[in-house]
Amino acid sequence: MLKAYERWITGWENQLCFRSNNRVVRPFEWGLDWSADWPHTQRYPKNGHDPESYLRHLNAKIISESDDFFSYETPSDFKLEDRLLRFTSPVKTPYPENNLVHGGWWPAKDHKKRAVIVLPHWNASLGQHAGLCAGIAKFGMSALRLSLPYHDYRMPAELERADYAVSSNVARTIDSTRQAVIDVRAAADWLQQQGYERIGIVGTSLGSCYAFLTSSHDERFRVNVFNHCSTYVADVVWTGLSTQHIKQGIEGDIDCDRLREVWRAISPMSYMDKFAEKKNKKSIFIYTRYDTTFMPYLSEAIIGEIKRRNIPHKVVVLPCGHYTMGETPFKFMDGYQIVSFLLRNL
């Protein structure tokens, strides 16, 4: 019976994943030009390194000095109009549309100074996660849904998908992650300016990775919902169903172990100790038993590290997969876990 159920879920996962037929296999690039504005590139200039050894060197320095890597200046141009927050990203990229952050705003009538930042999944469309935000607001917590770098409003004209957020360009993927974390922290600045004192964060899939990195570097995120969780970005790209087009573009130039090293600075596993240092955080880790994108053993590994450090947490395992989590009835099961955890703890 269980095998039949697993086959059914896996078949559904494949159907949902491959209904998108616009994935592009892009060539592998080290992309060192994308590192030009990182504080560590200026502090530790390239000196006889080949691209891979230099990126490994930068990753090590970034992890040891990550507060500097994710530092920023608070934007001065926050503007809320028609429930849409806009501000200039503290991280500048070659794409003007990507440099303007957009956040959908669901204010609660009786918010009690509580607000939640919601980070969608990779390639989320503009309307996705709106239902979750509305549900959060209905229960007395204002919600701010941020568009991730290179997504929806922020997508460059030449793209059909958010390919520049995670791609076969190594340094651009790091730069996009840095921008995402800094944008979230800047959004928290705006919330504080509006009088919000208790701030939570909900991240799904790629948004969950961004949420973990953000919370590891910012005390203000007291309540954390990691909706899908994994260890290393490289392992997800290498093993996940939805990222096989990225693997196809890079596997002739680099293997998973080497990719893990050059993306170590944007992987949750690198900041476990830093996350553990942030006291008074309450977190829930949600993963799915039949996930084909964030493989379950990767989720179990990161939860094992959380347990080993005695970090307060709750774990929920849903009987579905990565894509099917967004379908009935699983989306309601997931939404209940998210909203009830926020309501009890924020």
Secondary structure per residue as TSV (DSSP state, phi and psi in degrees):
chain	resnum	aa	ss	phi	psi
A	1	M	-	360.0	-45.5
A	2	L	H	-64.9	-39.5
A	3	K	H	-62.8	-40.1
A	4	A	H	-64.8	-39.9
A	5	Y	H	-64.8	-44.0
A	6	E	H	-61.4	-42.3
A	7	R	H	-62.8	-40.1
A	8	W	H	-63.5	-47.5
A	9	I	H	-63.5	-43.9
A	10	T	H	-63.8	-40.5
A	11	G	H	-63.5	-40.5
A	12	W	H	-64.6	-41.0
A	13	E	H	-57.8	-48.0
A	14	N	H	-62.1	-41.0
A	15	Q	H	-62.1	-45.0
A	16	L	H	-69.0	-38.4
A	17	C	H	-66.1	-46.0
A	18	F	T	-94.4	12.0
A	19	R	T	-71.0	-19.4
A	20	S	-	-85.1	121.2
A	21	N	-	-116.8	21.2
A	22	N	-	-113.5	23.2
A	23	R	-	-71.1	139.0
A	24	V	-	-116.6	129.1
A	25	V	-	-83.3	113.0
A	26	R	-	-106.1	150.4
A	27	P	-	-69.5	152.4
A	28	F	-	-68.2	137.9
A	29	E	B	-143.6	140.8
A	30	W	-	-73.4	-37.0
A	31	G	-	68.3	36.4
A	32	L	G	-60.7	-22.6
A	33	D	G	-60.9	-26.1
A	34	W	G	-74.1	-10.9
A	35	S	G	-94.0	0.5
A	36	A	T	-58.4	-34.9
A	37	D	T	-96.6	3.0
A	38	W	S	-70.9	139.7
A	39	P	H	-59.4	-31.1
A	40	H	H	-78.1	-25.5
A	41	T	H	-67.4	-38.5
A	42	Q	H	-73.6	-32.0
A	43	R	H	-78.4	-34.2
A	44	Y	S	-126.9	76.9
A	45	P	-	-66.3	155.9
A	46	K	-	-62.3	130.9
A	47	N	S	-141.9	78.2
A	48	G	S	81.6	2.3
A	49	H	-	-76.4	146.5
A	50	D	-	-79.3	164.1
A	51	P	H	-55.1	-42.3
A	52	E	H	-67.2	-46.5
A	53	S	H	-65.8	-32.8
A	54	Y	H	-68.7	-42.1
A	55	L	H	-66.6	-36.2
A	56	R	H	-62.9	-41.7
A	57	H	H	-62.5	-45.3
A	58	L	H	-63.4	-41.0
A	59	N	H	-58.5	-44.4
A	60	A	H	-61.9	-43.0
A	61	K	H	-67.8	-40.6
A	62	I	H	-61.0	-45.8
A	63	I	H	-62.9	-41.1
A	64	S	H	-74.0	-20.2
A	65	E	T	-130.7	44.8
A	66	S	H	-69.1	-24.8
A	67	D	H	-60.9	-35.7
A	68	D	H	-70.7	-40.3
A	69	F	H	-62.3	-36.7
A	70	F	T	-101.9	20.0
A	71	S	-	-82.5	162.8
A	72	Y	-	-167.4	168.6
A	73	E	-	-105.7	133.4
A	74	T	-	-61.3	129.6
A	75	P	-	-59.7	152.7
A	76	S	S	-110.9	6.8
A	77	D	-	-122.1	32.3
A	78	F	-	-57.3	132.4
A	79	K	E	-142.9	121.5
A	80	L	E	-107.4	122.2
A	81	E	E	-146.0	126.7
A	82	D	T	52.9	44.3
A	83	R	T	60.6	28.1
A	84	L	E	-126.8	116.7
A	85	L	E	-88.7	133.9
A	86	R	E	-130.2	144.1
A	87	F	E	-161.7	158.5
A	88	T	E	-78.0	128.8
A	89	S	-	-62.8	136.4
A	90	P	S	-64.8	-14.4
A	91	V	S	-103.6	124.4
A	92	K	-	-97.2	133.3
A	93	T	-	-122.5	171.3
A	94	P	S	-69.8	-2.2
A	95	Y	-	-112.1	107.1
A	96	P	G	-54.9	-38.8
A	97	E	G	-64.7	-33.0
A	98	N	G	-75.9	-19.1
A	99	N	G	-83.6	-3.6
A	100	L	E	-109.1	114.8
A	101	V	E	-82.4	139.4
A	102	H	E	-122.9	137.7
A	103	G	E	-138.4	119.4
A	104	G	E	-72.1	138.6
A	105	W	E	-121.0	122.3
A	106	W	E	-116.9	90.3
A	107	P	-	-77.4	135.2
A	108	A	-	-84.8	145.4
A	109	K	T	-66.0	-40.7
A	110	D	T	-125.9	76.2
A	111	H	-	-80.5	-16.6
A	112	K	T	52.2	38.3
A	113	K	T	62.6	27.4
A	114	R	E	-111.8	134.5
A	115	A	E	-144.1	152.3
A	116	V	E	-128.9	131.4
A	117	I	E	-94.9	127.4
A	118	V	E	-109.2	124.3
A	119	L	E	-111.9	114.9
A	120	P	-	-71.8	178.0
A	121	H	-	-81.7	168.9
A	122	W	T	-60.8	133.9
A	123	N	T	65.5	21.4
A	124	A	-	-63.1	138.6
A	125	S	-	-80.7	168.3
A	126	L	T	-59.0	-36.8
A	127	G	T	-84.6	-11.3
A	128	Q	T	-72.2	143.3
A	129	H	T	77.8	0.4
A	130	A	H	-65.0	-39.3
A	131	G	H	-62.4	-40.7
A	132	L	H	-62.5	-44.7
A	133	C	H	-61.6	-42.2
A	134	A	H	-63.0	-38.9
A	135	G	H	-66.3	-41.0
A	136	I	H	-61.1	-45.3
A	137	A	H	-65.3	-35.9
A	138	K	H	-61.3	-29.9
A	139	F	T	-96.0	19.5
A	140	G	T	89.0	21.4
A	141	M	-	-129.0	120.9
A	142	S	E	-66.4	148.3
A	143	A	E	-127.7	136.8
A	144	L	E	-123.4	110.4
A	145	R	E	-92.8	111.6
A	146	L	E	-89.4	136.5
A	147	S	-	-75.8	126.6
A	148	L	-	-70.9	159.9
A	149	P	T	-52.0	136.0
A	150	Y	T	68.2	16.6
A	151	H	S	-110.5	152.7
A	152	D	G	33.8	-109.7
A	153	Y	G	-53.4	-28.6
A	154	R	G	-96.0	6.3
A	155	M	-	-81.6	124.9
A	156	P	-	-59.0	151.7
A	157	A	T	-60.9	-28.3
A	158	E	T	-79.6	-3.2
A	159	L	-	-104.8	148.9
A	160	E	S	-107.5	-21.1
A	161	R	S	-129.6	166.1
A	162	A	-	-81.1	56.5
A	163	D	T	-66.1	-24.6
A	164	Y	T	-83.1	-8.8
A	165	A	T	-74.0	-45.3
A	166	V	S	-136.5	122.2
A	167	S	S	-157.4	-174.6
A	168	S	S	-80.7	2.8
A	169	N	B	-94.7	109.8
A	170	V	H	-63.4	-54.8
A	171	A	H	-71.5	-31.5
A	172	R	H	-65.1	-36.9
A	173	T	H	-64.1	-39.9
A	174	I	H	-64.6	-44.5
A	175	D	H	-62.9	-40.3
A	176	S	H	-63.6	-40.5
A	177	T	H	-65.5	-43.6
A	178	R	H	-58.4	-44.3
A	179	Q	H	-62.6	-41.9
A	180	A	H	-60.7	-47.3
A	181	V	H	-61.5	-45.1
A	182	I	H	-67.2	-38.9
A	183	D	H	-61.6	-40.6
A	184	V	H	-64.0	-43.7
A	185	R	H	-64.4	-37.5
A	186	A	H	-65.4	-38.4
A	187	A	H	-62.7	-36.1
A	188	A	H	-64.9	-33.8
A	189	D	H	-59.5	-44.2
A	190	W	H	-63.0	-42.2
A	191	L	H	-59.7	-42.1
A	192	Q	H	-65.0	-37.9
A	193	Q	H	-61.7	-26.7
A	194	Q	T	-86.7	0.4
A	195	G	T	97.7	7.0
A	196	Y	-	-79.0	131.8
A	197	E	-	-110.3	-26.5
A	198	R	E	-115.8	119.1
A	199	I	E	-123.1	129.5
A	200	G	E	-113.9	171.4
A	201	I	E	-141.9	138.8
A	202	V	E	-125.3	118.8
A	203	G	E	-121.9	136.9
A	204	T	E	-117.4	126.2
A	205	S	T	59.0	-118.0
A	206	L	H	-57.2	-38.7
A	207	G	H	-61.2	-29.1
A	208	S	H	-68.4	-40.2
A	209	C	H	-60.7	-48.1
A	210	Y	H	-60.2	-39.8
A	211	A	H	-64.5	-41.0
A	212	F	H	-65.8	-44.5
A	213	L	H	-62.5	-41.1
A	214	T	H	-63.9	-50.2
A	215	S	H	-64.4	-31.7
A	216	S	H	-64.9	-22.4
A	217	H	T	-113.8	9.5
A	218	D	-	-148.5	116.2
A	219	E	T	-64.7	-22.5
A	220	R	T	-68.1	-21.8
A	221	F	E	-86.4	89.4
A	222	R	E	-77.8	-31.0
A	223	V	E	-124.2	127.9
A	224	N	E	-125.5	131.0
A	225	V	E	-117.0	113.5
A	226	F	E	-104.2	97.3
A	227	N	E	-93.3	93.9
A	228	H	S	86.2	137.4
A	229	C	-	-149.1	149.5
A	230	S	-	-155.7	176.2
A	231	T	S	-90.7	-70.3
A	232	Y	-	-118.3	140.2
A	233	V	H	-58.9	-40.8
A	234	A	H	-60.9	-40.5
A	235	D	H	-67.1	-37.0
A	236	V	H	-64.5	-46.4
A	237	V	H	-61.5	-38.8
A	238	W	H	-74.9	-33.8
A	239	T	H	-108.6	-15.8
A	240	G	-	-76.9	145.2
A	241	L	G	-63.8	-39.7
A	242	S	G	-81.3	-5.5
A	243	T	G	-116.6	15.9
A	244	Q	H	-66.1	-25.8
A	245	H	H	-69.9	-29.7
A	246	I	H	-70.8	-47.5
A	247	K	H	-56.6	-40.9
A	248	Q	H	-61.0	-33.3
A	249	G	H	-79.2	-17.5
A	250	I	H	-118.5	-17.0
A	251	E	T	-68.3	-15.9
A	252	G	T	-79.9	-13.0
A	253	D	T	-111.4	-21.3
A	254	I	-	-157.3	149.1
A	255	D	-	-103.6	178.0
A	256	C	H	-63.9	-41.6
A	257	D	H	-61.9	-42.7
A	258	R	H	-70.6	-38.1
A	259	L	H	-64.4	-37.1
A	260	R	H	-59.2	-38.8
A	261	E	H	-69.1	-38.8
A	262	V	H	-84.5	-7.3
A	263	W	T	-115.5	15.6
A	264	R	G	-62.5	-32.9
A	265	A	G	-71.2	-12.3
A	266	I	G	-115.3	17.5
A	267	S	S	-106.4	135.5
A	268	P	G	-53.4	-35.9
A	269	M	G	-58.8	-27.0
A	270	S	G	-73.0	-14.4
A	271	Y	G	-121.8	21.8
A	272	M	H	-59.2	-47.6
A	273	D	H	-65.6	-37.8
A	274	K	H	-66.0	-39.8
A	275	F	H	-63.9	-40.6
A	276	A	H	-64.6	-28.8
A	277	E	H	-69.2	-25.6
A	278	K	S	-79.6	104.8
A	279	K	T	-78.6	163.1
A	280	N	T	65.1	21.5
A	281	K	-	-91.8	142.6
A	282	K	E	-120.7	129.8
A	283	S	E	-135.4	146.1
A	284	I	E	-122.0	133.4
A	285	F	E	-111.2	117.4
A	286	I	E	-112.2	127.6
A	287	Y	E	-140.7	172.1
A	288	T	E	-116.9	142.8
A	289	R	T	-67.5	-27.1
A	290	Y	T	-119.9	38.0
A	291	D	-	-69.1	133.4
A	292	T	S	-108.2	0.8
A	293	T	S	-113.7	-53.4
A	294	F	S	-99.8	92.8
A	295	M	-	-55.8	138.2
A	296	P	H	-54.0	-34.6
A	297	Y	H	-67.1	-26.1
A	298	L	H	-72.7	-39.6
A	299	S	H	-64.8	-43.2
A	300	E	H	-64.8	-33.4
A	301	A	H	-66.8	-42.8
A	302	I	H	-70.5	-35.5
A	303	I	H	-67.5	-34.1
A	304	G	H	-60.1	-40.1
A	305	E	H	-67.9	-36.7
A	306	I	H	-63.0	-45.3
A	307	K	H	-63.7	-41.1
A	308	R	H	-62.2	-29.4
A	309	R	T	-93.8	4.2
A	310	N	T	57.3	38.1
A	311	I	-	-81.6	127.3
A	312	P	-	-57.9	132.1
A	313	H	E	-165.5	165.6
A	314	K	E	-127.7	144.5
A	315	V	E	-120.1	134.3
A	316	V	E	-128.4	129.7
A	317	V	E	-114.4	119.2
A	318	L	E	-96.7	146.2
A	319	P	S	-84.2	56.1
A	320	C	S	-150.3	-161.2
A	321	G	-	-122.3	-169.2
A	322	H	T	-64.3	-52.6
A	323	Y	T	-76.4	-39.2
A	324	T	G	-68.2	-17.1
A	325	M	G	-58.2	-27.6
A	326	G	G	-87.8	6.1
A	327	E	S	-112.0	158.9
A	328	T	T	-69.9	135.3
A	329	P	T	-94.1	-1.6
A	330	F	H	-68.3	-30.4
A	331	K	H	-65.7	-29.6
A	332	F	H	-76.4	-36.3
A	333	M	H	-63.0	-43.8
A	334	D	H	-65.6	-47.2
A	335	G	H	-59.9	-38.9
A	336	Y	H	-61.4	-45.5
A	337	Q	H	-62.6	-41.7
A	338	I	H	-66.3	-53.6
A	339	V	H	-68.3	-40.8
A	340	S	H	-66.6	-35.8
A	341	F	H	-66.7	-43.6
A	342	L	H	-62.2	-43.4
A	343	L	H	-63.5	-38.9
A	344	R	H	-75.7	-27.9
A	345	N	H	-114.7	-19.1
A	346	L	-	-87.9	360.0
